[in-house]
């Protein structure tokens, strides 16, 4: 991973100071910007300073800091004076998950009644046998990752 060096990446350009951004918070590992394509007023993006396309490309320490910052930003939104009756924290990892900018970023945005944002899906109930099989597949994936230490 390289620190904000990916040519053509709008978030790397923002991190380099070459593109405009409204920045409520920044530290040595992340920058938080107000997104121009906001779901609601106050919609934030937490962006790591290293270029990582998705979760697979980001080290766990940086990822943990991204999520910790997202948590803090959600709490800040509730105290901001912006309309905020709830908070969504959302990460899209890959095109199939609706990622549009391929520099990992965590969405944090205030929610309120009738704000128009919806997540539509078929929320059907899965059979226990299928859930057990899925759990085994995830355990296999964890084993392939190895120990987190």
C-alpha positions as CSV (number, residue, x, y, z in Angstrom):
1,X,0.0,0.0,0.0
2,X,1.2,3.5,-0.8
3,X,0.3,6.7,0.9
4,X,-2.2,8.6,-1.3
5,X,-0.1,7.9,-4.5
6,X,-2.6,6.2,-6.8
7,X,-2.9,8.2,-10.1
8,X,-6.5,9.0,-11.0
9,X,-7.9,8.3,-7.6
10,X,-10.0,11.2,-6.4
11,X,-9.5,10.4,-2.8
12,X,-5.7,10.3,-3.2
13,X,-6.0,13.7,-4.9
14,X,-7.9,15.0,-1.9
15,X,-5.4,13.5,0.5
16,X,-2.5,15.2,-1.5
17,X,-4.4,18.5,-1.3
18,X,-4.9,18.6,-5.1
19,X,-8.7,18.4,-4.9
20,X,-11.2,20.4,-2.8
21,X,-12.7,18.9,0.3
22,X,-14.6,20.0,3.4
23,X,-12.7,18.3,6.2
24,X,-14.2,18.1,9.7
25,X,-11.4,15.8,11.0
26,X,-8.0,14.4,10.0
27,X,-5.1,12.6,11.7
28,X,-2.0,10.8,10.6
29,X,-4.0,7.7,9.4
30,X,-7.3,9.0,8.1
31,X,-9.1,12.0,6.7
32,X,-12.8,12.6,7.1
33,X,-14.6,14.5,4.4
34,X,-18.1,15.7,3.7
35,X,-19.2,13.8,0.6
36,X,-20.5,15.8,-2.4
37,X,-23.0,13.0,-3.1
38,X,-24.7,13.1,0.3
39,X,-27.6,10.9,1.3
40,X,-28.4,13.4,4.0
41,X,-26.8,16.7,5.3
42,X,-23.8,15.6,7.4
43,X,-22.9,12.6,5.3
44,X,-19.2,11.8,6.0
45,X,-16.6,9.6,4.4
46,X,-13.7,8.2,6.5
47,X,-10.8,7.7,4.1
48,X,-7.5,5.9,5.0
49,X,-4.4,7.9,4.0
50,X,-3.0,4.7,2.3
51,X,-4.5,3.7,-1.0
52,X,-6.4,0.5,-0.6
53,X,-9.0,-0.6,-3.0
54,X,-11.0,-2.7,-0.5
55,X,-10.8,-4.5,2.8
56,X,-8.5,-7.2,1.3
57,X,-5.9,-4.5,0.6
58,X,-6.0,-2.7,4.0
59,X,-4.0,-3.9,7.0
60,X,-6.1,-4.6,10.1
61,X,-4.6,-1.9,12.2
62,X,-5.5,0.8,9.7
63,X,-8.9,-0.8,9.2
64,X,-9.5,-0.7,13.0
65,X,-8.7,3.0,13.0
66,X,-11.1,3.7,10.1
67,X,-13.9,2.0,12.0
68,X,-13.0,3.6,15.3
69,X,-13.0,7.0,13.6
70,X,-16.4,6.2,12.0
71,X,-17.8,5.4,15.5
72,X,-16.6,8.7,16.8
73,X,-18.0,10.6,13.8
74,X,-21.4,8.9,14.3
75,X,-21.3,10.1,17.9
76,X,-20.3,13.6,16.7
77,X,-23.2,13.7,14.3
78,X,-25.6,13.2,17.1
79,X,-24.2,16.2,18.9
80,X,-23.7,18.4,15.8
81,X,-27.0,20.2,15.6
82,X,-27.6,18.6,12.2
83,X,-30.9,16.6,11.9
84,X,-29.9,13.2,13.3
85,X,-32.4,10.7,14.7
86,X,-30.1,7.8,13.9
87,X,-26.8,6.9,12.2
88,X,-25.8,4.5,9.4
89,X,-22.3,3.3,9.0
90,X,-21.8,1.6,5.7
91,X,-18.8,0.2,3.7
92,X,-19.1,-1.0,0.1
93,X,-16.3,-3.4,-0.7
94,X,-16.3,-4.2,-4.4
95,X,-18.5,-3.4,-7.4
96,X,-21.1,-6.0,-6.4
97,X,-21.4,-4.2,-3.1
98,X,-22.0,-0.9,-4.8
99,X,-18.5,0.5,-4.4
100,X,-18.1,3.4,-6.8
101,X,-14.8,4.9,-5.8
102,X,-12.1,2.2,-5.5
103,X,-10.3,3.7,-2.6
104,X,-11.7,2.1,0.6
105,X,-14.0,4.6,2.5
106,X,-16.5,4.3,5.3
107,X,-19.8,6.1,5.0
108,X,-21.2,7.7,8.2
109,X,-24.4,9.6,7.8
110,X,-27.3,10.9,9.9
111,X,-30.7,9.4,9.5
112,X,-34.1,10.9,10.2
113,X,-37.7,9.9,9.5
114,X,-38.7,10.2,5.9
115,X,-35.1,11.0,4.7
116,X,-35.6,8.9,1.6
117,X,-32.7,6.4,2.1
118,X,-33.7,2.8,1.7
119,X,-31.9,-0.6,1.6
120,X,-34.1,-3.0,-0.4
121,X,-33.5,-6.7,-0.2
122,X,-35.2,-10.1,0.1
123,X,-34.8,-10.5,3.9
124,X,-36.0,-14.1,3.9
125,X,-35.4,-16.5,6.8
126,X,-32.7,-19.1,6.2
127,X,-32.8,-22.8,7.3
128,X,-30.5,-23.7,10.2
129,X,-28.7,-26.3,8.1
130,X,-27.8,-23.6,5.6
131,X,-26.7,-21.2,8.4
132,X,-24.5,-24.0,9.8
133,X,-22.9,-24.6,6.4
134,X,-22.3,-20.9,6.0
135,X,-20.7,-20.7,9.4
136,X,-18.4,-23.5,8.5
137,X,-17.4,-21.7,5.3
138,X,-16.6,-18.6,7.3
139,X,-14.5,-20.6,9.8
140,X,-12.6,-22.0,6.8
141,X,-12.0,-18.5,5.6
142,X,-10.7,-17.4,9.0
143,X,-8.4,-20.4,9.1
144,X,-7.0,-19.4,5.7
145,X,-6.3,-15.9,7.1
146,X,-4.3,-17.3,10.0
147,X,-3.8,-15.9,13.4
148,X,-4.4,-12.1,13.7
149,X,-1.2,-11.7,15.7
